[in-house]
Amino acid sequence: MSGSVNSILSNAASGLNAAQAGITVISNNIANAGVTGYTAKNLDLSTFMAGSQASGVRTGAVTRSVDAAVQASLWSSASAVGALTVRSQVLNAVNATQGTPGAGNSLADAVSALQSSFNLLQSQPSNMTQQQAVVTAASTLATTINNTANAVNSQINGVQTQLVSAVSELNSAMVTVQTTTQELVGAVSANQNTADLEDQRDTALQTLSSLLSLNYDKQANGNITILGQNGLSIPLDSQFSVVTSVSGPSVSQSITMQSSDPGIPQQNVTGLLSGGQIGELIQQSDTTLPAYTAQLNAFSASLANQFSAVGLQLFTNGTSTTLPVNNVGLASAIEVNPNVTPSMVRDGTGTPNANTSNTAGFTGIIDAVLTTSFAPIVGPNGKTTPGVGDQAQAFVSQQSADTAQATSDLASATSYQTTVASRFSDASGVNVDNEMGLMIQLQNSYQANARVVQTAQAMFTTLLNATTTNGL
């Protein structure tokens, strides 16, 4: 009899312990339901066997409900959204200098306005108002070029500043990954609960994914390997630094990676980092924005040279009529030649021609401007370069297309990220309603096992009383 009561009592006690442990886990889930990075925890339960006889409930480890495949997609989407957010912000800032489409204040519109002013002057070459209108249109064009070039330079400076901040965030996340990994390895080795540590590390990995496109290989012992997209292996103790170099007006940045192991040399990893905010910041700083600057400088040189070729030095770089070597900085400096008077847009800035300079109806310079300066350029090798109007339109069209594509891609990537995040939340997040339902079940189980314990205790008491009464 007593053996049966002991068995009942033991089973009920283990049920009480299991219910209490389960209630603790569920309470923790509900309390952290809104915490970023927290995943729902489950208490592993199994039947305790004494030989072939079930003898209660065994409580196991607290585990997470995480779909690894969905989590990998979530991290990948974080990288895409991080990169496209940077791209969209940078390109939209440059595109803003072109004004609202159709408003007539883009770079191409300014070239068209200058050409129109020469057309009007051609019909009234001695009209001082029309002459001044040409100078004003040329000044507007120069200012538009300056503003666009300065916007690009501003974004380059901004991107370089953001890169320093992003690398600092990368280093902080790497420290968290290294620390939690060390704790995880120790916890796994000691057969301790690792669920909360895994959440902490995954939150840091989510941050890393928004900064770079990375792959993670988690090992059963709690360790992890981090790999970049270009075969770059990133030791967990790695720290990154931004190295700034100045060459004339140009400022460039590179990123180095250094392990705490003195035997591993510092490595320049700029060209190996891709995706995420950092990868896109590098792309914008080293490729996209410098290409825009080069286009604007080349356009500015073509503009100045085309007018000079017909005897009208209408544009200079602000300090000299001689353009800088390689046109470096020309787009930011180009302006209307301060020596140009309104009448010079008709007569030219070269040596006056006795046969034409004093003729009120002279249109030689104007005709040459309209037929040559805005026309395609034929080089010595016979290769034709688009005219300044086409060059301006090509820049505006390409930059606008780049911006529109970045905006569209960001919207798509964000939508996908939202979908994946929802799937991850459904599979791994805390569903408060479900948790409350489980809580009620466990409370009922606790109460039922408590009654069993009470009953068993009463049976023991009755048995003891009976034994005493019978003198046993």
C-alpha positions in Angstrom: 0.0 0.0 0.0 2.7 2.5 1.1 4.7 1.7 -2.1 1.7 2.6 -4.2 1.1 5.8 -2.3 4.8 6.7 -2.6 4.6 6.2 -6.3 1.5 8.3 -6.6 3.1 11.0 -4.5 6.3 10.9 -6.6 4.4 11.2 -9.8 2.3 14.1 -8.5 5.4 15.9 -7.2 7.2 15.7 -10.5 4.0 17.0 -12.2 4.0 19.9 -9.8 7.6 20.7 -10.5 7.0 20.4 -14.3 3.9 22.6 -14.1 5.8 25.2 -12.0 8.7 25.2 -14.4 6.4 25.5 -17.4 4.5 28.4 -15.8 7.8 30.2 -15.2 8.8 29.8 -18.9 5.4 31.0 -20.1 5.4 34.0 -17.7 8.8 35.0 -19.1 7.5 34.6 -22.7 4.5 36.9 -21.9 6.7 39.5 -20.1 9.1 39.7 -23.1 6.5 39.4 -25.9 7.3 43.0 -27.1 11.1 42.8 -26.7 13.1 43.0 -29.9 15.0 39.8 -30.6 13.2 37.7 -28.0 12.0 34.4 -29.2 9.4 32.1 -27.6 10.8 29.6 -25.3 9.6 26.0 -24.7 10.3 23.7 -21.8 11.2 20.2 -22.9 9.3 17.6 -21.0 9.6 13.8 -21.1 8.3 10.8 -19.2 10.7 9.6 -16.4 11.0 5.9 -16.6 11.9 3.6 -13.7 12.8 0.5 -15.6 9.7 -0.2 -17.7 7.5 1.8 -15.3 6.5 5.4 -16.0 7.4 7.3 -12.8 6.7 11.0 -13.3 7.7 13.8 -15.6 11.3 14.8 -16.3 11.9 18.5 -17.1 14.5 19.1 -19.8 16.2 22.2 -21.3 14.5 25.5 -22.2 14.6 25.7 -26.0 13.7 28.3 -28.6 11.2 28.0 -31.4 13.3 29.2 -34.3 13.0 28.3 -38.0 16.6 28.6 -39.1 15.7 28.9 -42.8 13.3 31.8 -42.2 15.8 33.4 -39.9 18.5 33.2 -42.7 16.0 34.9 -45.1 15.4 37.6 -42.5 19.1 38.4 -42.1 19.5 38.4 -45.9 16.6 40.9 -46.2 18.1 43.1 -43.6 21.3 43.3 -45.7 19.3 44.2 -48.8 17.2 46.8 -47.0 20.3 48.3 -45.3 22.1 48.7 -48.7 19.0 50.1 -50.6 18.2 52.5 -47.8 21.6 54.1 -48.2 21.4 54.1 -52.0 18.0 55.6 -52.1 18.8 58.4 -49.6 22.0 59.4 -51.4 20.6 59.3 -54.9 17.4 61.2 -53.9 19.5 63.9 -52.3 21.4 64.4 -55.6 18.3 64.1 -57.7 16.7 66.9 -55.6 19.0 69.4 -57.2 17.2 68.8 -60.5 13.9 70.0 -59.1 10.5 68.6 -59.9 10.3 66.8 -63.2 8.8 69.2 -65.8 9.4 72.3 -63.7 12.2 73.5 -66.0 15.0 73.8 -63.5 17.1 70.7 -64.3 20.6 70.8 -65.8 19.2 69.9 -69.2 16.6 72.6 -68.8 19.3 75.2 -68.1 21.2 74.2 -71.2 18.0 74.4 -73.3 17.3 77.9 -71.8 20.8 79.1 -72.8 20.3 77.8 -76.3 16.9 79.5 -76.5 18.4 82.8 -75.4 20.9 82.6 -78.3 18.0 81.9 -80.7 16.2 85.0 -79.5 19.4 87.0 -79.7 20.0 85.8 -83.3 16.9 87.7 -84.5 17.8 90.8 -82.5 21.6 90.8 -82.2 21.8 94.5 -81.1 19.1 94.2 -78.5 20.9 94.8 -75.1 18.0 93.2 -73.2 18.5 90.0 -75.3 22.3 90.2 -74.8 21.9 90.4 -71.0 19.4 87.6 -71.1 22.1 85.3 -72.6 24.5 86.3 -69.8 21.8 85.6 -67.3 21.0 82.2 -68.8 24.7 81.3 -68.9 25.0 82.3 -65.2 21.9 80.1 -64.3 23.5 77.2 -66.1 26.8 77.6 -64.3 25.0 77.8 -61.0 22.9 74.7 -61.8 26.2 72.8 -62.5 27.7 74.1 -59.3 24.7 73.1 -57.2 24.6 69.6 -58.7 28.3 69.1 -58.3 28.2 70.5 -54.7 25.3 68.1 -53.9 27.3 65.2 -55.1 30.4 66.3 -53.1 28.1 66.8 -50.1 26.9 63.3 -50.4 30.4 62.0 -50.7 31.3 63.7 -47.5 28.1 62.5 -45.8 28.7 58.9 -46.9 32.3 59.0 -45.6 31.0 60.3 -42.2 28.3 57.6 -42.2 30.9 54.9 -42.9 32.8 55.8 -39.8 29.6 55.5 -37.7 28.6 52.2 -39.4 32.0 50.7 -38.8 31.8 51.7 -35.1 28.4 49.9 -35.0 29.9 46.9 -36.7 32.7 46.7 -34.1 30.2 46.9 -31.2 28.1 44.1 -32.7 31.2 42.0 -33.2 32.1 42.4 -29.5 28.6 41.2 -28.6 28.9 38.2 -30.9 32.3 37.3 -29.5 31.2 37.6 -25.9 28.0 35.7 -26.2 29.6 33.0 -28.3 32.2 32.4 -25.5 29.4 32.2 -23.0 27.4 29.9 -25.2 30.3 27.5 -25.7 30.8 27.4 -21.9 27.1 26.9 -21.3 26.8 24.1 -23.8 29.8 22.4 -22.3 28.3 22.6 -18.8 24.9 21.4 -20.1 23.3 24.7 -19.1 20.4 26.6 -20.6 21.5 28.6 -23.7 18.2 30.0 -25.1 18.6 33.6 -23.8 22.3 33.7 -24.9 21.3 32.6 -28.4 18.7 35.4 -28.5 21.4 37.9 -27.5 23.7 36.7 -30.2 21.0 36.6 -32.8 20.2 40.2 -32.1 23.8 41.1 -32.7 23.8 39.0 -35.9 20.8 40.9 -37.1 22.7 44.1 -36.7 25.7 42.7 -38.5 23.4 41.6 -41.4 22.0 45.2 -41.8 25.6 46.4 -42.1 27.1 43.7 -44.3 26.0 40.7 -46.4 27.3 37.8 -44.3 26.8 34.1 -43.8 26.7 32.4 -40.4 27.5 28.8 -39.7 26.4 27.8 -36.1 28.1 24.8 -34.6 26.5 22.4 -32.1 29.1 23.4 -29.4 27.8 27.0 -29.4 30.5 28.3 -31.7 29.9 30.2 -34.9 31.8 31.0 -38.1 31.2 34.3 -40.0 31.9 34.5 -43.7 31.6 37.5 -46.1 30.3 37.3 -49.7 33.7 37.4 -51.2 35.4 34.5 -49.4 36.3 36.7 -46.5 36.6 34.9 -43.2 35.9 37.2 -40.2 37.4 36.0 -36.9 35.0 36.7 -34.0 37.6 39.0 -32.3 38.0 41.1 -35.4 37.8 44.9 -35.1 37.5 47.2 -38.1 39.0 50.6 -38.7 38.4 53.4 -41.3 41.6 54.8 -42.7 41.3 58.2 -44.4 43.7 59.3 -47.1 43.9 62.8 -48.6 45.4 63.5 -52.1 44.9 67.1 -53.2 41.1 67.8 -53.2 40.3 64.1 -53.0 39.6 62.2 -49.8 39.4 58.5 -49.9 38.7 55.8 -47.2 39.7 52.2 -46.8 38.6 49.7 -44.1 41.1 47.4 -42.4 40.4 44.3 -40.3 42.5 43.4 -37.3 42.3 40.3 -35.1 43.5 40.4 -31.5 45.9 37.6 -32.5 49.2 39.3 -33.1 50.1 36.5 -35.5 47.4 37.6 -37.9 48.4 40.7 -39.9 46.1 43.6 -40.4 44.2 43.3 -43.7 42.7 45.9 -46.0 39.2 44.5 -46.6 37.6 47.4 -48.5 37.2 45.5 -51.7 36.0 42.4 -49.9 33.1 44.0 -48.1 29.7 44.0 -49.8 26.0 44.4 -49.1 24.3 46.1 -46.2 24.9 49.7 -45.2 28.7 49.4 -45.2 28.9 47.7 -48.6 26.7 50.4 -50.2 28.5 53.3 -48.5 31.7 52.0 -50.0 30.0 51.6 -53.4 28.6 55.2 -53.3 31.9 56.7 -52.0 34.2 54.8 -54.4 32.1 54.3 -57.5 28.7 55.8 -58.0 29.2 59.4 -56.7 32.7 59.8 -58.2 31.2 58.7 -61.6 28.6 61.5 -61.3 31.4 64.0 -60.5 33.4 62.8 -63.5 30.4 63.2 -65.7 29.8 66.7 -64.5 33.4 67.7 -64.9 33.5 66.3 -68.4 30.3 68.1 -69.3 31.6 71.4 -67.9 34.8 71.1 -69.9 32.8 70.3 -73.1 30.6 73.3 -72.4 33.5 75.8 -71.9 35.5 74.4 -74.8 32.6 74.4 -77.2 32.0 78.1 -76.7 35.8 78.9 -76.7 36.1 77.1 -80.0 33.9 79.7 -81.7 35.6 82.7 -80.1 33.4 83.2 -77.1 35.1 82.5 -73.8 31.8 82.4 -72.0 32.8 80.1 -69.1 35.8 79.9 -66.9 36.8 77.9 -63.8 36.6 81.0 -61.6 40.4 81.7 -61.5 41.6 81.3 -65.0 40.4 80.8 -68.6 42.7 77.8 -68.8 40.8 74.7 -67.6 42.3 72.5 -64.9 44.2 69.4 -65.9 41.7 66.4 -66.1 38.9 68.9 -65.4 39.2 68.1 -61.7 36.8 70.3 -59.7 35.6 72.1 -62.7 31.9 71.5 -62.2 32.1 73.0 -58.7 34.1 76.1 -59.9 32.7 76.8 -63.4 31.2 80.3 -63.8 30.4 82.9 -66.4 33.6 84.7 -67.4 33.6 87.9 -65.3 35.2 89.8 -68.3 32.3 89.0 -70.5 30.0 92.1 -71.2 26.6 91.6 -72.7 27.7 92.8 -76.2 30.4 90.1 -76.2 27.9 87.3 -76.5 27.3 88.8 -80.0 30.8 89.9 -80.9 32.9 87.3 -79.1 35.8 87.6 -76.6 38.7 87.3 -79.1 40.4 90.0 -81.2 37.7 92.2 -82.8 37.2 91.6 -86.5 37.2 95.0 -88.3 34.7 93.8 -90.9 32.1 92.6 -88.4 32.6 93.9 -84.8 30.9 97.2 -85.4 28.0 95.8 -87.5 24.8 96.1 -85.6 23.4 93.1 -87.4 26.4 90.9 -87.0 25.4 87.3 -86.1 28.6 85.4 -86.9 29.4 84.4 -83.3 25.8 83.7 -82.6 25.4 81.5 -85.7 28.5 79.6 -84.7 27.3 79.1 -81.2 24.0 77.7 -82.4 25.4 75.5 -85.1 28.6 74.4 -83.3 28.6 74.9 -79.5 25.4 72.9 -79.0 26.2 70.4 -81.7 27.9 67.0 -81.3 31.6 67.1 -81.0 33.7 65.4 -83.7 37.1 64.4 -82.4 40.4 64.1 -84.3 39.8 60.4 -84.8 36.4 61.0 -86.2 34.6 59.8 -83.1 31.5 61.8 -82.3 30.7 63.0 -78.8 27.2 64.1 -78.0 26.6 67.9 -77.8 26.3 69.6 -74.5 22.5 69.5 -74.5 22.5 65.7 -75.1 25.2 65.3 -72.4 23.2 67.3 -69.9 20.0 65.3 -70.7 21.9 62.0 -70.5 23.2 62.9 -67.0 19.7 64.0 -65.8 18.1 60.9 -67.3 20.6 58.5 -65.9 20.6 60.0 -62.5 16.8 60.1 -62.4 16.6 56.5 -63.6 19.2 55.4 -60.9 17.1 57.2 -58.2 13.8 55.8 -59.4 15.3 52.3 -59.5 16.7 52.6 -56.0 13.4 53.8 -54.6 11.5 51.0 -56.3 14.0 48.4 -55.2 13.9 49.7 -51.6 10.1 49.4 -51.6 10.2 45.9 -52.9 13.0 44.8 -50.4 11.1 46.4 -47.5 7.9 44.7 -48.4 9.8 41.3 -48.6 11.5 42.0 -45.3 8.1 42.7 -43.7 6.7 39.4 -45.1 9.7 37.4 -43.8 9.6 39.2 -40.4 6.0 38.3 -40.1 6.7 34.6 -40.9 9.6 34.6 -38.4 7.4 36.2 -35.8 4.6 33.6 -36.4 7.1 30.8 -36.1 9.4 32.1 -33.4 7.7 35.0 -31.7 5.5 35.0 -28.7 1.8 34.6 -29.3 0.3 35.9 -26.1 -3.1 34.3 -26.7 -1.5 30.9 -27.1 0.7 31.4 -24.1 -2.3 32.4 -21.9 -4.0 29.2 -23.1 -1.0 27.1 -22.1 -0.8 29.0 -18.8 -4.4 28.0 -17.9 -3.6 24.4 -18.9 -0.5 24.3 -16.7 -2.4 26.0 -13.8 -5.1 23.3 -14.1 -2.4 20.6 -14.2 -0.7 22.1 -11.1 -4.0 22.2 -9.2 -4.7 18.6 -10.2 -1.3 17.4 -9.1 -1.7 19.4 -5.9 -4.9 17.6 -5.2 -3.2 14.3 -5.8 -0.5 15.2 -3.3 -3.1 16.2 -0.8 -5.0 12.9 -1.3 -1.8 10.9 -1.0 -0.9 12.8 2.2 -4.4 12.0 3.5 -3.9 8.4 2.6 -0.6 8.3 4.5 -2.3 9.9 7.5 -5.1 7.3 7.4 -2.6 4.5 7.1 -0.5 5.7 10.0 -3.6 6.1 12.2 -4.8 2.7 11.3 -1.4 1.2 12.1 -1.3 3.0 15.4 -4.8 1.9 16.4 -4.1 -1.7 15.6 -0.9 -1.6 17.6 1.2 -2.4 14.6 
